Amino acid sequence: MKPGRLLAYAYVLMLLVITILPAFSAEGYSLLRHTTSQLGAQNTPNAWVMNVVFVALGVAVVVESWWGLGGYRFQQIVLIIFGLSLILTAVFRHAPITEGVAFSASADNWHSVFATLVGFSFTLFAVSAAFIPAAMKRRLLALFMAAVATLLSLLIFQVPQFAGIWQRTMFVVSFGWLLEFFWNSGGQT
């Protein structure tokens, strides 16, 4: 299979779901304010759709890293942690945005732990990818992606009224870069 193909399918699915599903989610859900985790929140209409996307992205990343990073164990392990953590954000879901809806606080707390691990492991992978032999342009792009992921993560907390936009931008850019990374590595980094 062509490197990145599985991730490309999951990426297209993600793009569709993060833009269309909000119209079929909880009343009051806002693309500007609410995150993709809140699309997949506990006891939220059609949350299963977003959670399938989290699992699809996670599985695709694990498989792609297994196939394409065999010679770079550290980067492979970090990216596998990223993918598995993404899957676990679908298992342990965010609290709903609707007041008064029952939810598990424990699941919400675990969701936060795994979501944080997703961000940390992605950033660590991007920094470590700069140490994989490649053209200087690709190394600089990897470091730039680490900086962008960090900046957008900070913006989610510093300017929360646009958390949905910051996170969607982070997902689109980060998974787009991962896709480019696997395509240009030819499956052999």
C-alpha positions in Angstrom: 0.0 0.0 0.0 1.2 3.5 -0.8 2.6 5.3 2.3 0.1 7.6 3.8 -2.9 6.2 2.0 -4.6 5.0 5.2 -4.0 8.3 6.8 -5.3 10.1 3.7 -8.6 8.3 4.0 -8.9 9.2 7.7 -7.8 12.8 7.0 -10.6 13.3 4.4 -13.1 11.7 6.8 -11.9 14.1 9.6 -12.3 17.1 7.3 -15.9 16.2 6.5 -16.9 15.4 10.0 -15.4 18.4 11.8 -17.2 20.7 9.4 -20.6 18.9 8.9 -21.2 17.2 12.2 -21.7 20.4 14.2 -25.0 20.9 12.4 -26.2 17.6 13.9 -24.7 17.9 17.3 -25.9 19.4 20.6 -28.0 22.5 20.4 -25.8 25.5 20.8 -22.7 23.8 19.5 -20.4 26.4 17.8 -17.7 25.8 15.3 -15.9 28.9 16.8 -16.1 28.0 20.5 -16.4 24.2 20.7 -13.7 21.6 20.1 -13.9 18.4 18.2 -13.7 16.6 21.6 -17.0 18.3 22.4 -18.5 16.9 19.2 -17.6 13.4 20.6 -18.8 14.2 24.1 -20.7 12.0 26.4 -24.5 11.9 25.9 -24.2 14.2 22.9 -26.3 13.6 19.7 -24.2 11.8 17.0 -21.1 11.8 19.1 -20.2 8.4 17.9 -19.4 9.8 14.5 -16.6 12.0 15.9 -15.3 9.2 18.0 -15.1 6.9 15.0 -13.0 9.6 13.4 -10.7 9.8 16.4 -10.2 6.0 16.2 -9.7 6.0 12.5 -7.0 8.7 12.8 -5.4 6.9 15.6 -5.3 3.5 13.9 -4.0 5.2 10.7 -1.2 6.9 12.5 -0.2 3.7 14.4 -0.2 1.7 11.1 1.6 4.3 9.1 4.3 4.8 11.8 4.7 1.0 12.0 5.2 0.7 8.3 7.2 3.9 7.7 9.4 4.5 10.7 11.0 1.2 11.3 14.5 2.6 11.2 13.7 5.3 13.7 12.4 3.6 16.8 12.2 6.7 19.0 10.0 8.5 16.5 8.0 5.4 15.8 7.2 4.9 19.5 6.3 8.5 20.0 4.0 8.5 17.0 2.4 5.2 18.2 1.8 6.8 21.6 0.2 9.7 19.7 -2.1 7.4 17.8 -3.1 5.3 20.8 -3.8 8.4 22.9 -6.0 9.7 20.1 -8.0 6.4 20.2 -8.3 6.6 24.0 -9.8 10.1 23.6 -12.7 8.3 21.9 -13.0 5.8 24.6 -12.9 8.3 27.5 -15.1 11.1 26.2 -15.4 14.8 27.1 -18.1 16.1 29.2 -21.2 17.4 27.2 -21.6 21.1 26.5 -25.3 20.9 27.5 -26.0 21.8 31.1 -27.7 19.2 33.2 -26.8 16.2 31.0 -25.5 13.3 33.0 -21.9 12.4 32.4 -18.9 10.6 34.0 -16.5 13.0 35.5 -13.9 10.2 35.6 -14.2 9.7 31.8 -13.9 13.4 31.2 -10.8 13.6 33.4 -9.2 10.7 31.5 -10.2 12.3 28.2 -8.2 15.4 29.3 -5.2 13.2 30.2 -5.2 11.5 26.8 -5.9 14.7 24.9 -2.9 16.3 26.6 -0.8 13.3 25.7 -1.9 13.6 22.1 -0.6 17.2 22.0 2.6 16.5 23.8 3.5 13.4 21.8 2.7 15.1 18.5 5.0 18.0 19.4 7.7 15.7 20.5 7.4 13.7 17.3 7.6 16.9 15.2 10.8 18.0 17.0 12.3 14.5 16.8 11.4 14.3 13.1 13.9 17.2 12.5 16.6 14.7 13.4 15.6 12.2 10.7 18.0 12.6 7.8 16.2 14.7 5.2 16.6 17.9 3.3 17.0 21.0 5.5 13.6 22.3 4.3 11.9 19.2 5.7 13.7 19.5 9.0 12.7 23.1 9.4 9.2 22.3 8.5 9.1 19.7 11.3 10.3 22.2 13.8 7.8 24.8 12.4 5.0 22.2 13.0 6.1 21.7 16.6 5.9 25.5 17.1 2.5 25.8 15.4 1.0 22.9 17.4 2.3 24.5 20.6 1.0 28.0 19.7 -2.4 26.7 18.7 -2.6 24.7 21.9 -1.9 27.8 23.9 -4.4 29.8 22.0 -7.1 27.2 22.9 -6.7 28.1 26.5 -5.8 31.8 26.2 -8.5 32.7 23.7 -11.2 30.1 24.5 -14.0 31.9 22.6 -12.2 30.6 19.4 -11.1 27.2 20.8 -13.0 25.4 18.0 -11.2 27.3 15.3 -7.8 26.9 16.9 -8.3 23.2 17.4 -9.6 22.6 13.9 -6.7 24.5 12.4 -4.3 22.5 14.5 -5.9 19.2 13.3 -6.0 20.2 9.7 -2.4 21.5 9.7 -0.9 18.7 11.9 -2.5 15.8 10.2 -1.8 17.4 6.8 1.8 17.6 7.7 1.9 14.0 8.9 0.3 13.0 5.6 3.0 15.0 3.7 5.7 13.4 6.0 4.6 9.9 5.0 4.1 10.6 1.4 7.5 12.2 1.0 9.3 9.6 3.0 8.1 7.0 0.5 7.5 4.6 3.4 11.2 4.6 4.1 12.5 7.4 6.2 
